Amino acid sequence: MTYMTLSGLSLRDVEYIVAVDDLRNFSRAAERCGVSQAGLSEQVRKLEAFLNVQLFERTRRHVAPTPDGARIIHSARHVVAAARAMVEMARSLDGPLEGVLRIGVIATLGPYYVPRLIPLIREKYPQLQLQLTEGLTDRLLERLAQTELDIVLAALPCDQTNLQSLPLFHEPFEAVFPKNHPLARKTRIDINSLRGDDLLLLEDGHCLRDQALSLCQSSGGENRRLATSLEMLWHMIGAGEGYSLIPKLALQHRTEWEGLISCLPVSEGGRQIGMVWRASDPRQQAFMEFGAFLRQHIPEGCQKVA
């Protein structure tokens, strides 16, 4: 059997084609990998020449793997995952967390929680370099499973297999109304009274959307008004478009629309924020210690969990 030399194959090049497949865009793939677009494109072409396979179909508006390329990229993902697992295992031998820690945070939590958290982490873990990514739950967990992230901060439960989680704190919801809404005159809201069709929601993909629908037992509808973010949701309420449930941390220190919006406590309802990581990650003990540290610094307005 002929021995095939791997001298023309670079792990970095393998990482490049995975990034291109993820993003279907050479420019964004280059940005993720920290190289120029021209450099990444040239290395992908060299890899195609080495393999004697065209990996991607390219047009000005379209990048997609060829059928042969898709099979090779599938194997490339396993190669990248194995390499990252090797690096993580080596890091775990040093004990406490250090080096680069890639944290994904859901979009409805990140801007309101992470800025307060960073100074605390820097003080406790001075050797740690944080790389923070914001996104939707499913995509963050997908990237976690593919070893592109180390930890995800999200609303629990997380029912995916091969992932481990640790609850950090309970974040209450508040019902937020325009001042002229009939329910805005109350001092506290019972969750069962929130059933109106004027409930505003986030777009599909946000776990907060499903939580709001579940708690409010809303019938929904094709004409339901949707917002792309919590910030847009807040402004829609201020403009009198309807009401919604908004997490406590997202309501602190707001001044926009003051006098036009009422924020009322809800008798029940909220979400459990937790830390999620791969069960196969060799840094289990270090992650548990990191989670215990986060549990010691619960944000104002939130509660401890068991």
ZASE-748097 format. One line per field, with one value per residue (C-alpha): residue in one letter; residue number from 1; y, z, x. Coordinates in nm, 4 decimals, padded with zeros to 6 digits. Each point is the difference from the previous one (the first is absolute). Layout:
code = A,...
pos = NUM,...
py = Y,...
pz = Z,...
px = X,...
//
This chain:
code = M,T,Y,M,T,L,S,G,L,S,L,R,D,V,E,Y,I,V,A,V,D,D,L,R,N,F,S,R,A,A,E,R,C,G,V,S,Q,A,G,L,S,E,Q,V,R,K,L,E,A,F,L,N,V,Q,L,F,E,R,T,R,R,H,V,A,P,T,P,D,G,A,R,I,I,H,S,A,R,H,V,V,A,A,A,R,A,M,V,E,M,A,R,S,L,D,G,P,L,E,G,V,L,R,I,G,V,I,A,T,L,G,P,Y,Y,V,P,R,L,I,P,L,I,R,E,K,Y,P,Q,L,Q,L,Q,L,T,E,G,L,T,D,R,L,L,E,R,L,A,Q,T,E,L,D,I,V,L,A,A,L,P,C,D,Q,T,N,L,Q,S,L,P,L,F,H,E,P,F,E,A,V,F,P,K,N,H,P,L,A,R,K,T,R,I,D,I,N,S,L,R,G,D,D,L,L,L,L,E,D,G,H,C,L,R,D,Q,A,L,S,L,C,Q,S,S,G,G,E,N,R,R,L,A,T,S,L,E,M,L,W,H,M,I,G,A,G,E,G,Y,S,L,I,P,K,L,A,L,Q,H,R,T,E,W,E,G,L,I,S,C,L,P,V,S,E,G,G,R,Q,I,G,M,V,W,R,A,S,D,P,R,Q,Q,A,F,M,E,F,G,A,F,L,R,Q,H,I,P,E,G,C,Q,K,V,A
pos = 1,2,3,4,5,6,7,8,9,10,11,12,13,14,15,16,17,18,19,20,21,22,23,24,25,26,27,28,29,30,31,32,33,34,35,36,37,38,39,40,41,42,43,44,45,46,47,48,49,50,51,52,53,54,55,56,57,58,59,60,61,62,63,64,65,66,67,68,69,70,71,72,73,74,75,76,77,78,79,80,81,82,83,84,85,86,87,88,89,90,91,92,93,94,95,96,97,98,99,100,101,102,103,104,105,106,107,108,109,110,111,112,113,114,115,116,117,118,119,120,121,122,123,124,125,126,127,128,129,130,131,132,133,134,135,136,137,138,139,140,141,142,143,144,145,146,147,148,149,150,151,152,153,154,155,156,157,158,159,160,161,162,163,164,165,166,167,168,169,170,171,172,173,174,175,176,177,178,179,180,181,182,183,184,185,186,187,188,189,190,191,192,193,194,195,196,197,198,199,200,201,202,203,204,205,206,207,208,209,210,211,212,213,214,215,216,217,218,219,220,221,222,223,224,225,226,227,228,229,230,231,232,233,234,235,236,237,238,239,240,241,242,243,244,245,246,247,248,249,250,251,252,253,254,255,256,257,258,259,260,261,262,263,264,265,266,267,268,269,270,271,272,273,274,275,276,277,278,279,280,281,282,283,284,285,286,287,288,289,290,291,292,293,294,295,296,297,298,299,300,301,302,303,304,305,306
py = 00.0000,00.3448,00.2276,00.3450,00.2874,00.2762,00.2620,00.1962,-00.0009,00.2738,-00.0134,00.3718,-00.0609,-00.2600,00.2587,00.2463,-00.2272,-00.0698,00.3752,00.0572,-00.2776,00.1434,00.3551,-00.0603,00.3148,00.0307,00.3495,-00.0937,-00.3260,00.1948,00.2382,-00.2922,-00.1587,00.3262,00.0079,00.1992,-00.1146,-00.0319,-00.2137,-00.2305,-00.0369,-00.0867,-00.2656,-00.1557,-00.0186,-00.1625,-00.2555,-00.0775,-00.0536,-00.2257,-00.2093,00.0227,00.0820,00.3190,00.0587,00.3028,00.1288,00.3740,00.2846,00.3688,-00.0566,-00.3626,-00.2286,-00.3609,-00.3311,-00.2339,-00.3526,-00.1321,00.3045,-00.0574,-00.3495,00.1247,00.2938,-00.2424,-00.1821,00.3338,00.0861,-00.3148,00.0913,00.3504,-00.1322,-00.2565,00.2651,00.2344,-00.2829,-00.0674,00.3668,00.0039,-00.3140,00.1560,00.3134,-00.2038,-00.1413,00.3449,00.0064,00.3297,00.1620,00.1980,00.0948,00.0632,-00.0765,00.0273,00.0866,00.0210,00.2042,00.0168,00.3364,00.0740,-00.0342,00.1057,00.3820,00.0194,-00.2597,-00.0295,00.3623,-00.0378,-00.3431,00.0796,00.2036,-00.2741,-00.2696,00.2064,00.0396,-00.3663,-00.1472,00.2442,-00.2570,-00.0577,00.1516,00.0244,-00.0329,00.0887,-00.0887,00.1056,-00.1902,-00.2129,-00.3061,-00.2723,00.1430,00.0489,-00.3576,-00.1232,00.1847,-00.1384,-00.3558,00.0666,00.1160,00.3574,00.1219,-00.1189,00.1223,00.1345,00.2173,-00.0634,-00.0635,-00.3515,-00.2752,-00.1143,-00.3420,-00.0728,-00.3144,00.0127,00.3386,00.0754,00.2997,00.1848,00.2417,00.3445,00.2155,00.0629,00.3114,00.1256,00.1393,00.3254,00.0871,00.3182,00.2040,00.3308,00.2422,00.0005,-00.3798,-00.1178,-00.2266,00.2782,00.1359,-00.3070,-00.0197,-00.3657,-00.2335,-00.3546,-00.2072,-00.1411,00.3468,00.0286,-00.1591,00.2859,-00.0013,00.3180,-00.2059,00.0972,-00.2677,-00.0418,-00.1727,-00.3767,-00.1285,00.1942,-00.2298,00.2984,-00.0104,-00.3563,00.0805,00.3009,-00.1987,-00.2842,00.2211,00.2249,-00.2887,00.2192,-00.1320,00.1773,00.0649,00.0663,00.3762,-00.0060,00.2956,-00.1047,00.1714,-00.0901,00.0837,00.1014,00.3587,00.0055,-00.1666,00.2746,00.2766,-00.1679,-00.0075,00.3659,00.0823,-00.1655,-00.3090,-00.2476,-00.1601,-00.2728,-00.1858,00.1236,-00.1480,00.2009,00.0753,00.1556,00.2564,00.1455,00.3549,00.0788,00.3597,-00.0163,00.0334,00.0991,00.0980,-00.2013,-00.3521,-00.1910,-00.2907,-00.2224,-00.3035,-00.3301,-00.2413,-00.2803,-00.0507,00.0375,-00.2033,-00.1955,00.1147,-00.2636,-00.0932,-00.2779,-00.1885,-00.3265,-00.3020,-00.1290,00.3109,-00.0989,00.3299,-00.1186,00.0898,00.3393,00.0762,-00.0992,00.2346,00.2771,-00.0583,00.0111,00.3370,00.1312,-00.1235,00.2124,00.3147,-00.0022,00.3163,00.2451,-00.0861,-00.3722,-00.2906,-00.2933,-00.3472,-00.3345
pz = 00.0000,-00.0963,00.2966,-00.0401,00.1412,00.1830,-00.0506,-00.2319,00.2441,00.2611,00.2969,-00.0468,-00.3575,00.1278,00.2439,-00.2898,-00.2033,00.3051,00.0538,-00.3658,00.0191,00.3226,-00.1304,-00.3761,-00.0487,-00.0453,00.1491,00.3234,00.0222,-00.0265,00.2726,00.2305,-00.0631,00.0423,-00.3489,-00.3181,-00.2496,-00.2693,00.2244,00.0962,-00.3592,-00.1152,00.2703,-00.0876,-00.3659,00.1019,00.2106,-00.2922,-00.2182,00.2624,00.0303,-00.3727,00.0898,-00.0491,00.3458,-00.0707,-00.2825,-00.0202,-00.1652,00.0888,00.2057,00.0967,00.1851,00.0668,00.0336,-00.2949,00.0668,00.0325,00.2048,00.2448,00.0791,00.0519,00.2165,00.2155,00.0723,00.0468,00.2844,00.1847,-00.0546,00.1414,00.2949,00.0843,-00.0169,00.2292,00.2433,00.0108,00.0821,00.2667,00.1584,00.0150,00.1602,00.2589,00.1303,00.1310,00.2517,00.0167,-00.3122,-00.1970,-00.3584,-00.2389,00.1174,-00.2716,00.1527,-00.1900,00.1545,-00.1155,-00.1475,00.2594,00.2827,-00.1277,-00.0131,00.3463,00.1885,-00.1569,00.0480,00.3783,-00.0092,-00.1898,00.2756,00.2541,-00.2273,-00.0733,00.3714,00.0833,-00.3118,-00.1095,-00.2374,-00.1862,-00.3436,-00.0759,-00.3504,00.0155,-00.2611,00.0044,-00.1838,00.0093,00.2217,-00.2651,-00.1984,00.3112,00.1134,-00.3485,00.0091,00.3497,-00.1237,-00.2892,00.2518,-00.1346,00.3458,00.3467,00.2061,-00.0756,00.2371,-00.0802,00.1426,00.1371,-00.0381,-00.2763,-00.1112,-00.2591,00.0555,00.0698,00.1718,00.3700,00.1760,00.3309,00.1124,00.0908,00.1018,-00.0504,-00.1994,00.0482,-00.2810,00.0207,-00.1961,-00.1970,-00.1270,-00.1694,00.2638,-00.1587,00.0089,00.2283,00.1979,00.0576,00.2879,00.2121,00.2529,-00.0663,-00.2823,00.0272,-00.2779,-00.0847,-00.0970,-00.2834,-00.2809,-00.2390,-00.3700,00.0438,00.1414,-00.1850,-00.0652,-00.1216,-00.3324,-00.0333,00.1420,00.3264,00.2947,00.1722,-00.2671,00.0932,00.3728,-00.0426,-00.2074,00.2523,00.3050,-00.1555,-00.1642,-00.3029,-00.3071,-00.2250,-00.3553,-00.3451,00.0548,00.3216,00.0223,00.0379,00.1029,-00.1010,00.3404,00.3557,-00.0856,-00.2855,00.2251,00.2604,-00.2576,-00.1447,00.3473,00.0509,-00.3277,00.1281,-00.2221,00.2806,00.3056,00.0694,00.2648,00.0311,00.2182,00.3086,-00.0984,-00.3300,00.1846,00.2331,-00.0505,-00.2842,-00.0608,-00.3542,-00.0203,00.3681,00.0900,-00.2909,00.1279,00.3132,00.1249,00.2428,00.2013,-00.1037,00.2593,-00.1526,-00.3053,-00.0846,-00.1334,00.1429,-00.1393,-00.0080,-00.1356,-00.2606,-00.1234,-00.1720,00.2291,-00.1801,00.0752,00.2259,00.1914,00.1982,00.3426,-00.1135,-00.1554,00.3194,00.1971,-00.2533,00.0286,00.3801,-00.0324,-00.2245,00.2494,00.2678,-00.2054,-00.0770,-00.1797,00.1908,-00.0265,-00.0600,00.2454,00.1019,-00.1264,00.1678
px = 00.0000,00.1343,00.0695,-00.1571,00.2041,-00.1878,00.2705,-00.2280,-00.2909,-00.0292,-00.2382,-00.0523,-00.1177,-00.2458,-00.1328,-00.0401,-00.2280,-00.2162,-00.0392,-00.0923,-00.2591,-00.1455,-00.0306,-00.0333,00.2036,00.3763,00.0184,-00.1784,00.1968,00.3242,-00.1165,-00.0801,00.3396,00.1894,00.1554,-00.0498,-00.2612,00.2653,00.2185,-00.2861,-00.1187,00.3522,00.0413,-00.3364,00.1081,00.3294,-00.1878,-00.2299,00.3069,00.1595,-00.3171,-00.0755,-00.3610,-00.2000,-00.1451,-00.2207,-00.2145,00.0670,-00.1900,-00.0150,-00.3148,00.0272,00.2418,-00.0978,00.1840,00.0043,-00.1335,00.3566,00.0958,-00.2852,00.1277,00.3542,-00.1125,-00.1960,00.3270,00.1771,-00.2350,00.1066,00.3647,-00.0479,-00.2034,00.2698,00.2733,-00.1909,-00.0689,00.3750,00.0700,-00.2714,00.1397,00.3459,-00.1416,-00.1883,00.3280,00.0912,-00.2881,-00.1951,-00.1399,00.2548,00.0690,-00.2900,-00.3548,-00.2655,-00.3379,-00.3281,-00.2826,-00.3615,-00.0950,-00.2708,00.2548,00.3410,-00.0264,-00.1567,00.2057,00.3436,00.1220,-00.0383,00.1606,00.3196,00.1735,-00.0748,00.1453,00.3098,00.0648,-00.0582,00.1662,00.2730,00.1554,-00.3281,-00.0619,-00.3711,-00.1415,-00.3700,-00.2614,-00.3664,-00.2706,-00.3136,-00.0165,-00.0117,00.2904,00.2140,-00.0618,00.0807,00.3317,00.0625,-00.0556,00.2406,00.2656,-00.0067,-00.1068,00.1015,-00.2968,-00.3478,-00.2049,-00.3656,-00.3444,-00.0423,-00.0987,00.2285,-00.1174,00.2673,00.2022,00.3722,-00.0321,00.0251,-00.1523,00.0150,-00.2766,00.1359,-00.2992,-00.3718,-00.0865,-00.3585,-00.2112,-00.1890,-00.3124,00.0622,-00.2957,-00.0671,-00.1344,-00.3471,-00.0359,-00.2877,00.2332,00.2536,-00.2093,00.0682,00.2840,00.0762,-00.0977,-00.1274,00.1500,-00.3451,-00.1261,00.2511,-00.1954,-00.0710,00.0704,00.2074,00.2881,00.3187,00.2601,00.3531,00.0572,00.0445,00.3265,-00.0122,-00.0739,-00.1661,-00.2721,-00.0979,00.0122,-00.2293,-00.2511,00.0023,-00.0489,-00.2625,-00.1876,-00.0503,-00.1735,00.2475,-00.1058,00.1371,-00.0209,00.1988,00.2380,00.3614,00.3218,00.3538,00.1520,-00.0852,00.0917,-00.2498,-00.2587,00.0463,-00.0481,-00.3098,-00.1556,00.0894,-00.1732,-00.3200,00.0156,-00.0747,00.1586,00.2525,00.1980,00.3562,00.2778,00.0882,00.3612,-00.1081,-00.2157,00.2591,00.1275,-00.2395,-00.1077,-00.1410,-00.3746,-00.0104,-00.3561,-00.1418,00.0689,-00.1027,00.2142,-00.1873,00.1137,-00.1560,-00.1398,00.2030,00.2096,00.3627,00.2850,00.2903,00.3320,00.2702,00.3401,00.0251,00.3074,00.0855,-00.0082,00.3099,00.2065,00.2941,-00.0273,-00.3032,00.1357,00.1235,-00.3386,-00.1818,00.2253,-00.0619,-00.3758,00.0206,00.1744,-00.2800,-00.2610,00.1683,-00.0605,-00.3706,-00.1175,-00.2168,-00.3683,00.0620,-00.0201,00.2143,-00.0816,00.0510
//
